[in-house]
Amino acid sequence: MQRLRCGTRELDLARPCVMGILNATPDSFSDGGRFLDRSAANRRIDEIIAEGADIIDIGGESTRPGATAVGTNEEMDRVLPLVEQARGAGDILISVDTMKPEVMSAALAAGADMINDVNALRAPGALEVIAASNAGVCLMHMQGTPRAMQDDPRYGDVLAEVTEFLTERVRACTSSGIAQERLLVDPGLGFGKDLSHNLQLMAGLPRIQEIGPPVLVGLSRKTMIGKLLNREPHERLFGSLGGALAAVCAGAAVLRVHDVAATVEALTVFQACRIGTAP
C-alpha cells in the first residue's frame, strides 16, 4: 500500500486522492484573477476543504503557456498568507506550487507540507531546500519553459523521454537524501506537449507508475480537453471528469483538479462500483 509522507503527515493512497487548485494569480489559464483578492482566496480555501479535497495546492505564479515570470517577493506575498490561512482552516495537506527555492523555503516555514514543482527541483538550491526539510515533493516533466513550451513541442518517443526524465529526477532526489516515500511524479500534461503527446502519456501511465513513486495527473480543464470537445475552459467539467477516471484506471494516485466537489463525488461512485462496496 503506497503512502505519501509529507513532514509529520502521511497521505494514504489506497484510494485516489484529490488535490484542489487555488491559483492566487491574475493570469492562470482557467481561473486567473478569481482568487487574487485575499478574501476570495480565503473563501475558496474553506470551500476546497468542505468539498473533500485531500490536498490544497496554492500557487502564486502562473505556469500556463506563454506566462510571464513573477518576482520572488511578489510570489511570496501572494502565497504565504494563504498557506497560513489554510493551516488554520482545517486538517488538509498543504502543497505550494512553485519553482523558486526561496519560495519553497518560506512556504515550508509558514506551514506547507509539500512542494509541487513543475521544474522538478532543477533550479539551483531547490534540491537542497527539500533535502533539508521533511516535506513531500511532486516532480513534474516540462519541456522548455512556460513562456515558450507550447511553441513547437517535439519528441522522438514522448513516453520514453518523460519516463527517463522522471526516473533521473527521482534518482537525483534519493541521492540527495530525499526518501522515495516523500515523492510524487507527474508526466506534465500540456507542459511542452501537444494533444497527441498528452494522449500517449495518458495511455502510458502504467509505465510511468513503474518508476516507483505514486503518479499525480493534472488534466483539469486543460487544452487537450478543449481540443477533444471543442469547449472553452469553463465548459470542460465533464471532459475533466472523464479524464480523471481514465487516469485512475491507468494507475494515477492523485488528481490535481479545479472542480473538487464534482471530482470527489465521481471518484466515490467509481470506487464503490469498482470494489463492490460502499465507502
C-alpha positions as CSV (number, residue, x, y, z in Angstrom):
1,M,0.0,0.0,0.0
2,Q,1.5,3.3,-1.1
3,R,1.7,6.3,1.3
4,L,3.0,9.8,0.7
5,R,5.0,11.2,3.6
6,C,4.9,15.0,3.9
7,G,6.5,16.2,7.1
8,T,4.6,14.9,10.1
9,R,1.7,13.9,7.8
10,E,1.0,10.9,5.8
11,L,-1.4,10.5,2.9
12,D,-3.0,7.1,2.4
13,L,-3.0,6.4,-1.4
14,A,-5.1,3.2,-1.1
15,R,-7.8,5.2,-2.9
16,P,-7.3,8.0,-5.4
17,C,-6.7,11.4,-3.7
18,V,-7.8,14.8,-4.9
19,M,-5.6,17.9,-4.9
20,G,-7.7,21.1,-5.1
21,I,-6.2,24.0,-7.1
22,L,-6.0,27.5,-5.7
23,N,-4.4,30.0,-8.1
24,A,-3.7,33.4,-6.4
25,T,-2.7,34.8,-9.8
26,P,-4.2,37.3,-12.3
27,D,-3.3,35.1,-15.4
28,S,-3.8,31.4,-14.8
29,F,-5.5,29.8,-17.9
30,S,-8.8,28.8,-16.2
31,D,-9.4,30.8,-13.0
32,G,-6.9,33.6,-13.3
33,G,-7.9,36.7,-11.3
34,R,-10.7,34.9,-9.4
35,F,-8.7,34.4,-6.2
36,L,-6.2,37.1,-6.4
37,D,-8.3,39.0,-3.8
38,R,-7.4,37.7,-0.4
39,S,-10.9,37.4,0.9
40,A,-12.0,35.4,-2.2
41,A,-9.0,33.2,-1.8
42,N,-9.8,32.6,1.9
43,R,-13.3,31.6,1.0
44,R,-12.0,29.2,-1.7
45,I,-9.8,27.6,0.9
46,D,-12.8,26.8,3.1
47,E,-14.7,25.5,0.0
48,I,-11.9,23.2,-1.1
49,I,-11.7,21.7,2.4
50,A,-15.5,21.4,2.7
51,E,-15.7,19.7,-0.7
52,G,-13.5,16.9,0.4
53,A,-10.0,17.6,-1.1
54,D,-7.1,15.7,0.4
55,I,-4.6,18.3,-0.6
56,I,-4.8,22.0,-1.4
57,D,-2.3,23.3,-4.0
58,I,-1.6,27.0,-3.6
59,G,0.2,28.8,-6.5
60,G,1.3,32.4,-6.9
61,E,2.8,32.3,-10.3
62,S,1.0,31.1,-13.5
63,T,2.7,28.4,-15.5
64,R,0.2,28.4,-18.3
65,P,1.6,28.5,-21.9
66,G,3.1,32.0,-22.5
67,A,3.0,33.0,-18.9
68,T,5.5,35.7,-17.7
69,A,7.6,35.2,-14.7
70,V,6.7,36.7,-11.3
71,G,9.3,38.1,-8.9
72,T,10.1,36.2,-5.7
73,N,8.8,38.8,-3.3
74,E,5.5,39.1,-5.2
75,E,5.0,35.4,-5.3
76,M,5.6,35.2,-1.6
77,D,3.2,38.0,-0.9
78,R,0.5,36.0,-2.8
79,V,1.2,32.6,-1.4
80,L,2.4,32.8,2.2
81,P,-0.7,34.4,3.8
82,L,-2.8,31.7,2.1
83,V,-0.6,28.9,3.5
84,E,-1.1,30.4,6.9
85,Q,-4.9,30.7,6.4
86,A,-5.1,27.1,5.1
87,R,-3.0,25.8,8.0
88,G,-5.6,27.2,10.5
89,A,-8.7,26.4,8.4
90,G,-8.7,22.6,8.7
91,D,-6.9,19.3,8.6
92,I,-5.7,19.3,5.0
93,L,-2.3,18.6,3.5
94,I,-1.0,21.9,2.0
95,S,1.1,22.0,-1.2
96,V,2.7,25.1,-2.7
97,D,3.2,25.2,-6.5
98,T,6.5,27.0,-7.1
99,M,9.8,26.6,-8.9
100,K,11.7,29.0,-6.7
101,P,13.9,27.7,-3.8
102,E,13.3,30.9,-1.8
103,V,9.5,30.5,-2.0
104,M,9.8,26.8,-1.2
105,S,11.8,27.5,2.0
106,A,9.4,30.3,3.1
107,A,6.3,28.2,2.3
108,L,7.5,25.3,4.3
109,A,8.4,27.6,7.2
110,A,4.8,29.0,7.0
111,G,3.3,25.6,7.4
112,A,3.2,23.9,3.9
113,D,3.6,20.1,3.9
114,M,4.8,19.7,0.3
115,I,6.1,21.4,-2.8
116,N,4.7,20.9,-6.3
117,D,7.5,21.9,-8.7
118,V,6.9,22.0,-12.4
119,N,10.6,22.3,-12.8
120,A,11.3,19.0,-10.8
121,L,13.8,20.7,-8.4
122,R,16.2,21.7,-11.2
123,A,16.6,25.3,-10.0
124,P,19.9,25.8,-8.2
125,G,19.3,25.2,-4.5
126,A,15.9,23.5,-4.9
127,L,17.1,20.0,-4.1
128,E,18.9,21.3,-1.1
129,V,15.8,23.0,0.3
130,I,13.7,19.9,0.1
131,A,16.6,17.6,1.4
132,A,17.0,19.8,4.4
133,S,13.3,19.5,5.2
134,N,11.0,16.5,5.7
135,A,8.5,17.8,3.1
136,G,6.9,15.9,0.3
137,V,7.5,17.0,-3.3
138,C,5.9,16.4,-6.7
139,L,8.4,16.2,-9.6
140,M,6.9,17.2,-13.0
141,H,8.2,16.9,-16.5
142,M,8.2,20.1,-18.6
143,Q,9.8,20.5,-22.0
144,G,11.1,24.1,-22.2
145,T,9.7,26.9,-20.1
146,P,6.2,28.2,-19.5
147,R,6.8,31.2,-21.8
148,A,7.6,29.1,-24.9
149,M,6.9,25.4,-24.0
150,Q,3.9,25.1,-26.5
151,D,5.6,26.8,-29.4
152,D,6.6,23.6,-31.1
153,P,7.0,20.6,-28.7
154,R,8.8,17.6,-30.3
155,Y,9.7,14.2,-29.1
156,G,11.1,11.0,-30.6
157,D,9.2,8.9,-28.1
158,V,7.3,11.0,-25.6
159,L,6.6,8.2,-23.2
160,A,10.2,7.0,-23.1
161,E,11.6,10.5,-22.8
162,V,9.2,11.6,-20.0
163,T,9.8,8.3,-18.1
164,E,13.6,8.7,-18.5
165,F,13.5,12.3,-17.2
166,L,11.3,11.5,-14.2
167,T,13.5,8.4,-13.4
168,E,16.6,10.7,-13.4
169,R,14.9,13.3,-11.1
170,V,13.8,10.6,-8.6
171,R,17.4,9.3,-8.6
172,A,18.7,12.9,-8.0
173,C,16.3,13.2,-5.1
174,T,17.1,9.9,-3.4
175,S,20.8,10.6,-3.9
176,S,20.4,13.9,-2.1
177,G,18.7,12.2,0.9
178,I,15.1,12.7,-0.1
179,A,13.3,9.4,0.6
180,Q,11.2,8.0,-2.2
181,E,8.2,7.8,0.1
182,R,8.2,11.7,0.0
183,L,7.9,11.8,-3.8
184,L,5.2,12.0,-6.4
185,V,5.9,12.1,-10.2
186,D,3.8,14.0,-12.8
187,P,4.1,13.5,-16.5
188,G,3.2,17.2,-17.1
189,L,0.3,17.0,-19.4
190,G,0.2,20.2,-21.5
191,F,3.7,21.3,-20.4
192,G,5.5,21.2,-23.7
193,K,3.2,18.6,-25.2
194,D,0.6,18.6,-28.0
195,L,-2.6,16.6,-27.9
196,S,-1.0,13.5,-29.4
197,H,1.8,13.6,-26.7
198,N,-0.8,14.1,-23.9
199,L,-2.9,11.1,-25.1
200,Q,0.2,8.9,-25.4
201,L,1.2,9.8,-21.9
202,M,-2.3,9.1,-20.6
203,A,-2.3,5.6,-22.2
204,G,1.2,5.1,-20.9
205,L,0.6,5.9,-17.2
206,P,1.3,2.3,-16.1
207,R,4.8,2.7,-17.5
208,I,5.3,5.9,-15.6
209,Q,4.0,4.2,-12.5
210,E,6.8,1.7,-12.8
211,I,9.3,4.4,-11.9
212,G,8.3,3.9,-8.3
213,P,6.7,6.9,-6.6
214,P,2.9,7.4,-6.9
215,V,1.7,9.3,-10.0
216,L,-0.1,12.6,-10.0
217,V,-2.1,13.7,-13.0
218,G,-3.3,17.2,-13.8
219,L,-5.6,17.5,-16.8
220,S,-8.4,19.5,-15.3
221,R,-9.8,21.9,-17.8
222,K,-6.7,21.7,-20.0
223,T,-6.4,22.5,-23.7
224,M,-6.3,18.8,-24.5
225,I,-9.9,18.5,-23.3
226,G,-10.8,21.7,-25.1
227,K,-9.4,20.2,-28.4
228,L,-11.2,16.9,-27.9
229,L,-14.5,18.5,-27.2
230,N,-14.3,22.0,-28.7
231,R,-15.0,23.6,-25.3
232,E,-13.7,26.7,-23.5
233,P,-12.0,26.2,-20.1
234,H,-15.2,26.9,-18.1
235,E,-17.1,24.3,-20.2
236,R,-14.7,21.4,-19.6
237,L,-16.0,19.9,-16.4
238,F,-17.5,16.7,-18.0
239,G,-14.4,16.2,-20.0
240,S,-12.2,16.7,-17.0
241,L,-14.2,14.1,-15.0
242,G,-13.8,11.6,-17.9
243,G,-10.1,12.2,-18.0
244,A,-9.8,11.9,-14.2
245,L,-11.4,8.5,-14.2
246,A,-9.3,7.3,-17.1
247,A,-6.2,8.4,-15.2
248,V,-7.3,6.5,-12.1
249,C,-7.9,3.4,-14.2
250,A,-4.4,3.7,-15.6
251,G,-2.9,4.0,-12.1
252,A,-2.9,7.6,-11.1
253,A,-2.9,8.1,-7.3
254,V,-3.5,11.8,-7.1
255,L,-5.7,14.1,-9.3
256,R,-5.0,17.8,-9.4
257,V,-8.3,19.5,-10.2
258,H,-10.2,22.8,-10.2
259,D,-13.6,21.2,-9.6
260,V,-13.1,19.5,-6.3
261,A,-16.7,18.6,-5.3
262,A,-17.6,17.1,-8.7
263,T,-14.4,15.0,-8.8
264,V,-14.8,13.7,-5.2
265,E,-18.3,12.6,-6.0
266,A,-17.3,11.0,-9.3
267,L,-14.5,9.1,-7.6
268,T,-16.7,8.0,-4.7
269,V,-19.2,6.3,-7.1
270,F,-16.4,5.0,-9.3
271,Q,-14.5,3.4,-6.4
272,A,-17.7,1.9,-4.8
273,C,-18.6,0.3,-8.1
274,R,-15.1,-0.9,-8.8
275,I,-14.5,-2.6,-5.4
276,G,-18.2,-3.7,-4.9
277,T,-18.8,-2.0,-1.5
278,A,-19.8,1.4,-0.2
279,P,-17.1,3.6,1.3
